[in-house]
């Protein structure tokens, strides 16, 4: 990463650190989906720090975090290196099984068709996502792969968990990228 990229990463990390809100004695979320989605948001920030579209994912089994992932298609030169795929691969490796029965996948952005197919092939019991993706979402926004009764596995889907936080992370990333491009910065113009 060049000096310009290092400067952008440092600036982003500084803003991210300032945005973290710590409050003692505050209300603790009682919805475990929100707690786990916050972990997925942390993963999304890892992607952002590397200049990738900030999408993060975590896999939970029996209330325990077993795997994490974040977008890395640019860095890995791999079109399949979406956050969900990264997390599914790590979970399968951890469990020693490609079938992830009884697991829940949390992801900050609605999965695309590729990721939705992988989620079904992995036999994920439950999918929880934050922001809808009207361009490529395969959980109801563009198509709904999970509602097709002809498929032999059906994942339960919950959407909109920490919707504002997930959406604003993506919006801020793309606004920053546009500003860099308008200011003569060399940014990668690829979307997820």
Order of alpha helices (4+ residues) and beta strands (2+ residues): alpha-alpha-beta-beta-alpha-alpha-beta-alpha-beta-beta-alpha
